[in-house]
Amino acid sequence: MSDIFWQAPGNGKGFDSFLGDNSKMNNRTVGVMNYIKENSNIDGFVSENKFKIDIKNYLLKNFNENQNNSLDTHFYKPALFYGFIMRDKYHNLSLSIEGNLFLKSYLYKDFTKSKKLIINQLDNTKYPNIATPKVRELNLYPFRILFKLLLDNKKLSVEFIEKSIVYITKYDDIKIYDKTKNINDIKEYEHKSSKYKKFNTWVVNSLVNLNILNLKNRVLTIDKSVYNHLNMLYGSLNYNDMFFYNLEYDTNEEISKKRIKRDAKVILEAKKRDNFICQVNKEHITFKSKGQNYVEGHHIIPMYQQKNYDFILDSIDNILSLCPTCHREIHYSDNKKKILDKVYSKNNIYFKEKRIDKIELYKMYACE
């Protein structure tokens, strides 16, 4: 059989206890994120070299870390795996949208919201993953598969995690189960090497420590405190939605449509407000459609971000009329910052009211 399987980031947990407990790994993960927040430059980055020089002393001084001879990268690998921090092609580190929101809620001791944000970021976590560079062949969201299977079956054994789920690499591996809903239709494999069990040891067990999952007699169940949120995220999804084949934006856009019903009237209202004119470049005249210049309604803060915010994103204030060319540019351009700068300036009051800065907007669109 193939040696392609779901890997864990090194030999450590991102969290090893419930949120609010000053445990070793909780403190380390929060400390790493806090360091990046405090030391970032104007673009929201801190260089990896600076991180390596400073991080051990910073954690010793501020987050009760013991003297540690681990590799510097081990301190941020779990947070990088989950996507709370990001690393660009120049090896600069920054907080993701969820990382920034999580850190803020954690420091304010809103641990219910913090746990929800962890789940939201797990929803974004995918393979290939920069924290597990050996896994390059996969194109899937592991936690979407894990949580959907738990919702379907109410429980999963540890053996199933170790022998079956980590070997799911494509939709065909779960296609029969998707029809029968018989868990035995997902193939089982056996490996003696402990490396094949690390996803359970370091990742799944961390979810147990966080009280996202419960573990009893080697059987995993969803904790009741997060059941409704997980059901909102995955109840309307199909297993085919757990894999991606094209651009990631397209996948998330389709998934957000399944999760959240949109109101076509709101988009029409926004177009009327904008007089059916492209708001990035008013000279971009297209063609007549229903007697008006054709434009498309664009949600500035993407709808797939709704899970992270309490205010409604499907609102006229969050919609801008764009011509088809500008609409494609904002999603697919090699230099999205140029058009996003115009959009941010156009809607500056809205962004200030929602406390979203330009750097956060860049991250929402995965700008380089």
C-alpha positions as CSV (number, residue, x, y, z in Angstrom):
1,M,0.0,0.0,0.0
2,S,1.0,3.7,-0.4
3,D,2.8,5.5,2.4
4,I,0.7,8.6,1.8
5,F,-1.2,9.3,5.0
6,W,-2.4,12.2,7.3
7,Q,0.6,13.4,9.2
8,A,1.0,15.4,12.3
9,P,3.4,18.4,12.7
10,G,6.3,16.9,14.6
11,N,6.0,15.4,18.1
12,G,3.8,17.8,20.0
13,K,0.3,19.1,20.6
14,G,-0.9,22.5,19.9
15,F,-3.0,22.4,23.1
16,D,-2.8,19.9,25.9
17,S,-5.7,21.0,28.2
18,F,-8.9,22.9,28.3
19,L,-8.7,26.6,27.3
20,G,-8.0,28.8,30.3
21,D,-5.7,26.2,31.9
22,N,-2.1,27.4,32.1
23,S,-0.8,24.1,30.8
24,K,2.6,23.7,29.0
25,M,1.4,23.5,25.4
26,N,-1.5,25.9,25.9
27,N,0.9,28.5,27.2
28,R,3.5,27.8,24.4
29,T,1.0,28.1,21.6
30,V,-0.6,31.3,23.0
31,G,2.9,32.6,23.7
32,V,4.1,32.0,20.2
33,M,1.1,33.8,18.7
34,N,1.4,36.7,21.2
35,Y,5.1,37.0,20.2
36,I,4.2,37.3,16.5
37,K,1.5,39.8,17.3
38,E,3.8,42.0,19.4
39,N,6.8,41.9,17.1
40,S,5.2,42.2,13.7
41,N,6.2,45.0,11.4
42,I,3.8,47.3,9.6
43,D,2.8,44.5,7.2
44,G,2.0,42.1,10.0
45,F,5.1,39.9,9.6
46,V,8.0,38.9,11.8
47,S,11.0,37.2,10.1
48,E,11.6,33.6,11.0
49,N,15.2,34.4,11.8
50,K,14.2,37.0,14.4
51,F,11.7,34.5,15.8
52,K,14.4,31.9,16.2
53,I,16.6,34.3,18.1
54,D,14.0,35.6,20.4
55,I,11.3,33.0,21.0
56,K,12.9,30.8,23.7
57,N,13.8,33.8,26.0
58,Y,10.4,35.4,25.3
59,L,8.5,32.2,26.4
60,L,10.8,31.8,29.4
61,K,10.1,35.3,30.5
62,N,6.4,35.7,29.7
63,F,4.8,32.3,29.4
64,N,6.3,30.0,32.0
65,E,8.2,27.9,29.5
66,N,11.0,25.7,30.9
67,Q,14.5,25.8,29.4
68,N,14.1,23.8,26.2
69,N,16.6,22.5,23.7
70,S,14.0,21.7,21.0
71,L,14.4,23.1,17.5
72,D,13.1,26.6,17.2
73,T,10.6,25.6,14.5
74,H,9.0,23.0,16.9
75,F,7.6,26.0,18.9
76,Y,5.4,27.1,16.0
77,K,4.8,23.9,14.0
78,P,1.5,23.0,15.6
79,A,0.1,26.6,15.2
80,L,1.4,26.5,11.6
81,F,-0.4,23.2,11.0
82,Y,-3.7,24.5,12.3
83,G,-3.3,27.7,10.4
84,F,-3.3,30.1,13.3
85,I,0.0,31.4,12.0
86,M,1.1,31.7,8.4
87,R,4.5,31.5,6.7
88,D,5.1,33.1,3.4
89,K,7.6,32.3,0.6
90,Y,10.2,34.5,2.3
91,H,9.7,32.7,5.6
92,N,8.0,35.6,7.3
93,L,5.6,34.6,10.1
94,S,2.2,36.3,10.7
95,L,-1.1,35.6,12.4
96,S,-4.0,34.3,10.3
97,I,-7.5,35.9,10.5
98,E,-8.5,33.1,13.0
99,G,-5.2,33.4,14.8
100,N,-5.7,37.1,15.5
101,L,-9.3,36.6,16.5
102,F,-8.4,33.6,18.7
103,L,-5.6,35.5,20.5
104,K,-7.8,38.4,21.2
105,S,-10.7,36.3,22.6
106,Y,-8.2,34.1,24.6
107,L,-6.5,37.1,26.2
108,Y,-10.0,38.5,27.1
109,K,-10.7,35.1,28.6
110,D,-13.7,34.4,26.3
111,F,-12.8,30.7,26.1
112,T,-16.2,29.7,24.6
113,K,-15.5,31.9,21.6
114,S,-11.8,30.8,21.5
115,K,-12.9,27.2,21.2
116,K,-15.3,28.0,18.4
117,L,-12.4,29.8,16.6
118,I,-10.2,26.7,16.9
119,I,-12.9,24.7,15.2
120,N,-13.3,27.3,12.5
121,Q,-9.6,27.2,11.8
122,L,-9.6,23.4,11.8
123,D,-12.3,23.7,9.1
124,N,-9.7,25.6,7.0
125,T,-6.8,23.2,7.7
126,K,-5.9,21.2,4.7
127,Y,-3.3,18.9,3.1
128,P,-0.9,19.8,1.5
129,N,0.1,21.6,4.7
130,I,3.3,23.7,5.1
131,A,3.9,22.2,8.5
132,T,3.9,18.7,7.1
133,P,6.0,19.1,3.9
134,K,6.3,15.4,3.2
135,V,2.6,15.2,2.5
136,R,2.3,16.8,-1.0
137,E,0.0,14.5,-2.9
138,L,-3.2,15.1,-0.9
139,N,-5.9,17.7,-1.7
140,L,-8.3,17.4,1.2
141,Y,-9.6,18.9,4.5
142,P,-8.9,16.3,7.2
143,F,-11.0,17.8,9.9
144,R,-14.0,18.2,7.7
145,I,-13.8,14.4,7.1
146,L,-13.3,13.6,10.7
147,F,-16.1,15.7,12.0
148,K,-18.6,14.7,9.3
149,L,-17.9,11.0,10.1
150,L,-18.5,11.7,13.8
151,L,-21.7,13.5,13.0
152,D,-22.8,10.5,10.9
153,N,-21.9,7.8,13.3
154,K,-22.1,9.5,16.7
155,K,-18.8,7.8,17.6
156,L,-15.5,6.5,16.2
157,S,-13.0,4.2,17.7
158,V,-9.3,5.1,18.1
159,E,-8.5,2.1,16.0
160,F,-10.6,3.5,13.2
161,I,-8.6,6.7,13.3
162,E,-5.3,4.9,13.3
163,K,-6.1,2.2,10.8
164,S,-8.6,3.8,8.4
165,I,-9.2,7.5,8.5
166,V,-5.6,8.6,8.1
167,Y,-5.3,6.6,4.9
168,I,-8.2,8.4,3.1
169,T,-6.5,10.2,0.3
170,K,-9.2,10.8,-2.3
171,Y,-13.0,10.7,-2.6
172,D,-12.9,7.2,-4.1
173,D,-11.7,6.0,-0.7
174,I,-14.9,7.0,0.9
175,K,-17.3,6.8,-2.0
176,I,-18.9,3.5,-1.1
177,Y,-19.4,4.6,2.5
178,D,-21.0,7.8,1.2
179,K,-23.7,5.7,-0.3
180,T,-24.1,3.0,2.4
181,K,-23.1,4.9,5.6
182,N,-21.6,1.6,6.8
183,I,-18.4,2.5,8.5
184,N,-16.9,-0.9,7.6
185,D,-16.9,0.2,3.9
186,I,-13.9,2.4,4.7
187,K,-10.8,0.3,4.2
188,E,-8.6,-0.7,7.2
189,Y,-4.8,-0.9,7.1
190,E,-2.3,-2.0,9.6
191,H,1.2,-0.6,10.2
192,K,3.6,-1.4,13.1
193,S,5.5,1.9,12.9
194,S,4.3,4.5,15.4
195,K,4.6,7.3,12.8
196,Y,1.3,6.1,11.3
197,K,-0.4,6.8,14.7
198,K,0.9,10.4,15.2
199,F,-2.2,12.0,13.8
200,N,-4.2,10.4,16.6
201,T,-1.5,10.8,19.3
202,W,-0.8,14.5,18.7
203,V,-3.7,15.9,16.8
204,V,-6.9,14.0,17.8
205,N,-5.8,13.7,21.4
206,S,-5.3,17.5,21.5
207,L,-9.0,17.8,20.5
208,V,-9.9,15.6,23.5
209,N,-7.8,17.8,25.8
210,L,-9.7,20.8,24.4
211,N,-13.1,19.2,25.2
212,I,-14.0,19.3,21.5
213,L,-14.0,15.6,21.5
214,N,-14.6,13.1,24.3
215,L,-12.7,9.9,24.8
216,K,-13.9,6.9,26.8
217,N,-12.9,3.3,26.4
218,R,-11.0,4.2,23.3
219,V,-14.1,5.6,21.6
220,L,-14.4,9.2,20.5
221,T,-17.6,11.3,20.5
222,I,-18.4,15.0,19.9
223,D,-18.6,17.1,23.1
224,K,-22.1,18.5,23.4
225,S,-20.7,22.1,23.8
226,V,-19.6,22.1,20.2
227,Y,-22.1,19.8,18.6
228,N,-24.4,22.5,17.2
229,H,-21.6,24.4,15.7
230,L,-20.1,21.3,14.0
231,N,-23.5,20.4,12.7
232,M,-23.9,23.9,11.2
233,L,-20.5,23.6,9.5
234,Y,-21.0,20.0,8.1
235,G,-24.6,19.0,8.3
236,S,-25.3,20.3,4.8
237,L,-22.1,19.2,3.2
238,N,-21.3,16.1,1.1
239,Y,-18.1,14.1,1.4
240,N,-17.1,15.3,-2.0
241,D,-16.9,18.8,-0.5
242,M,-14.0,17.5,1.7
243,F,-11.7,17.4,-1.3
244,F,-10.6,20.1,-3.6
245,Y,-9.5,19.9,-7.2
246,N,-9.4,23.4,-8.5
247,L,-8.6,26.8,-6.9
248,E,-9.3,26.8,-3.1
249,Y,-11.4,29.9,-3.4
250,D,-13.9,28.1,-5.7
251,T,-14.2,25.3,-3.2
252,N,-14.8,27.6,-0.2
253,E,-17.3,29.6,-2.2
254,E,-19.4,26.6,-3.0
255,I,-19.2,25.4,0.6
256,S,-20.3,28.7,2.0
257,K,-23.3,28.7,-0.3
258,K,-24.4,25.3,1.2
259,R,-23.9,26.6,4.7
260,I,-25.5,30.0,4.5
261,K,-28.5,31.0,2.4
262,R,-28.0,34.2,0.5
263,D,-30.6,36.8,-0.3
264,A,-30.6,37.8,-4.0
265,K,-32.6,40.9,-3.1
266,V,-29.6,42.3,-1.1
267,I,-27.3,42.0,-4.1
268,L,-29.8,43.8,-6.3
269,E,-30.2,46.6,-3.7
270,A,-26.4,47.0,-3.8
271,K,-26.3,47.2,-7.6
272,K,-29.1,49.8,-7.6
273,R,-27.2,51.8,-4.9
274,D,-24.1,51.7,-7.2
275,N,-26.2,52.6,-10.3
276,F,-25.0,49.4,-12.0
277,I,-21.5,50.9,-12.3
278,C,-18.3,49.1,-11.5
279,Q,-17.0,50.6,-8.2
280,V,-13.4,49.9,-9.0
281,N,-13.3,51.5,-12.4
282,K,-16.4,53.4,-13.5
283,E,-15.2,53.4,-17.1
284,H,-15.6,49.6,-17.2
285,I,-18.9,49.5,-19.2
286,T,-19.9,45.9,-20.2
287,F,-23.2,45.2,-21.9
288,K,-26.9,45.7,-21.3
289,S,-28.7,43.1,-19.1
290,K,-32.4,43.7,-18.2
291,G,-31.9,47.3,-19.4
292,Q,-28.9,48.0,-17.2
293,N,-25.1,47.8,-17.5
294,Y,-24.1,44.3,-16.4
295,V,-22.2,44.1,-13.1
296,E,-21.8,41.4,-10.4
297,G,-22.4,41.7,-6.7
298,H,-19.2,40.9,-4.7
299,H,-19.1,40.2,-1.0
300,I,-16.0,42.2,0.1
301,I,-15.5,40.1,3.3
302,P,-16.0,36.7,1.7
303,M,-19.1,34.7,2.8
304,Y,-16.9,31.7,3.9
305,Q,-15.7,34.0,6.7
306,Q,-19.2,34.3,8.2
307,K,-18.4,31.6,10.8
308,N,-15.8,34.0,12.4
309,Y,-18.0,37.0,12.8
310,D,-21.1,37.9,14.7
311,F,-22.3,40.5,12.2
312,I,-24.1,39.5,9.0
313,L,-21.9,39.4,5.8
314,D,-24.8,39.1,3.4
315,S,-25.7,42.7,3.8
316,I,-25.7,45.7,1.4
317,D,-22.8,47.3,3.3
318,N,-20.6,44.3,2.5
319,I,-21.4,44.1,-1.2
320,L,-19.8,46.0,-4.0
321,S,-20.8,46.1,-7.7
322,L,-17.9,45.0,-9.9
323,C,-17.6,44.4,-13.7
324,P,-16.8,40.7,-14.5
325,T,-13.1,41.6,-15.2
326,C,-12.6,43.3,-11.8
327,H,-14.6,40.5,-10.1
328,R,-12.2,37.9,-11.5
329,E,-9.2,40.1,-10.7
330,I,-10.1,40.3,-7.0
331,H,-10.2,36.5,-6.8
332,Y,-7.5,35.3,-9.2
333,S,-5.0,38.1,-9.8
334,D,-1.3,37.5,-9.0
335,N,-1.4,41.0,-7.4
336,K,-4.7,41.2,-5.5
337,K,-3.4,43.9,-3.2
338,K,-3.7,46.6,-5.9
339,I,-7.5,46.1,-6.4
340,L,-8.1,45.4,-2.7
341,D,-6.5,48.7,-1.8
342,K,-9.1,50.4,-4.0
343,V,-11.9,48.4,-2.4
344,Y,-10.7,49.1,1.1
345,S,-10.5,52.8,0.4
346,K,-14.0,52.8,-1.1
347,N,-15.4,51.1,2.0
348,N,-13.1,52.6,4.6
349,I,-16.0,53.6,7.0
350,Y,-17.4,50.1,6.9
351,F,-14.1,48.4,7.7
352,K,-13.3,50.8,10.5
353,E,-16.7,50.2,12.1
354,K,-16.1,46.4,11.9
355,R,-12.5,46.8,13.1
356,I,-11.0,45.1,10.1
357,D,-7.7,46.5,8.8
358,K,-6.2,46.2,5.4
359,I,-3.8,43.5,6.4
360,E,-6.7,41.3,7.5
361,L,-8.4,41.9,4.2
362,Y,-5.2,40.8,2.4
363,K,-5.2,37.6,4.4
364,M,-8.8,36.8,3.5
365,Y,-7.8,36.8,-0.1
366,A,-4.5,34.9,0.4
367,C,-2.4,37.7,-0.9
368,E,1.3,36.9,-1.3
